[in-house]
Amino acid sequence: MKYIYNFSAGPSMLPISVMEKAHRDFRNWCNLGSSVLEISHRSEEFLKLIKDSKNDLRELLNIPYNYEILFCHGGARGQFSAVPMNLTKKNSQVDYVCSGYWSTKAAEESKKYCQTNIINVIQKVNNIKYVIPCQKWNISLNSDYVHYCPNETIEGIAIYEEPVLKNKHIIGDFSSTLLSRVIDIKKYSLIYASAQKNIGTSGITIIIIKKILLQKSKNLIPSILDYNVIYNHDSLFNTPTNFSWYLSSLVFQWLKKIGGIKKIEEINIEKSKLLYQVIDSSNFYKNSISKKNRSHMNVVFKLKNELLNNLFIKEAQLNNLYALKNHKIAGGIRASIYNAMPLDGVKKLIKFMLYFKKKYSE
Ligand SMILES: *Cc1c(COP(=O)(O)O)cnc(C)c1O
C-alpha cells in the first residue's frame, strides 16, 4: 500500500492504530456480526459506546461535573447559529473577538440574531502579526458573552492565553485545537468543536457547556440546534452519526493510552517547534506571526520567492507529502499537524524543505 503523510487541515489524518482497529471491527463490531454503521443508536452496545466516550472525554479534559457534554450535528458552522440562538435574549448584545477567518464567520452569523460587536485583536508591528492580550480586548459592558477562536485554522494564529473577563461567559470555537493541549474548562462557559480536525471524522460536533446555561430558551430555535432539547434527549434527539461518534471514541482511547493531553501537548509543541525552526533559520521560507501566537496545529508559511509556492506543493506531493496547499484566502503553504501526525511525518517534511531550499536557492 502507498504510504503518505497527510497534512490536510480537515478532514485530516487519523492515528494509524485507530484506523486499523476500525478496519478490524468493520464487519463485526462488538461481535454483533454487523458494522457499527448498521446498528441502532439505541442498542445496548451503542449506548455503552456513548457512555464510555463521554467518560473518556471528561477524564481527558478534566471536565467538572457542573458541565455537560453534548454530541450533535451541523459542525462548527451549526454552532455559529446555535450559540446566539440559544444564549441570547431579546435586545442582547454579544462580543465577537476576531482573529481570522473562522472567528469572523462566526460573528457574521451571529449578526442575524443579535447586536454583534466585532473586536479586532490582530495587530501588526514591523510586519509581524500578533494578538493583543486579553486584558486589552475592547469588551462591551453589556454583552451577554464573548466569543473567540483559540486556533485560527487558516491563518495559523493561536491564542494560548485563556481569557479571564469578569462576569462574562467565554465561548470558544475549539474546532482545530480541542484535545491538542491542556485547557482549564472552568474558564469557559461553552466550548464547541467539530470533529474532523483533531478528534475524528466529520459528522459529529462536541459541545461542552456549563449546566446552568442549559435552561429553556424563549427563542424560536430549530430543535436539533436547541441545547435544552439535545440535553434532555441525551444527545439522541435525532439519529447521531454513529460512525463519527465511534471513531471519536477510538481516538479518545488512543489519547488515554499514549498518556493523555499533557503528553500529546508536549509532542505537539515539539513537532511545531521543529518546523518553525526550519522556517526561521532560512532566508528561503517565511512566517510572519509573532512567536507567542503561532499555532501548534496549523503551521503556515510561504516561500520568500512566492513564485515557488506552487512548485513546492507539487514536488512535496511527489514525495508523498500531501495536502500542503493552504486555503485560497491565505495562499501559500499550511502543514496541519494535528495529534495524529507522527513526529516522523514532520521530520520527513523538514527533510524535504531543506532539500527544496538547496535545489532552488540563488
Ligand atoms: C473547520 C473549522 C470550522 C468549520 O467547521 P465545520 O464543521 O465545517 O462547520 C469552524 N471553525 C474552525 C476554527 C475550523 O477550523
The ligand as an ORCA input file, in Angstrom:
! r2SCAN-3c Opt
* xyz 0 1
  C     -13.031     23.893     10.189
  C     -13.420     24.944     11.115
  C     -14.739     25.416     11.164
  C     -15.822     24.890     10.253
  O     -16.200     23.614     10.665
  P     -17.432     22.861     10.006
  O     -17.518     21.614     10.824
  O     -17.120     22.629      8.574
  O     -18.637     23.720     10.175
  C     -15.043     26.396     12.086
  N     -14.103     26.869     12.930
  C     -12.836     26.437     12.909
  C     -11.844     27.017     13.866
  C     -12.454     25.469     12.000
  O     -11.180     25.031     11.987
*
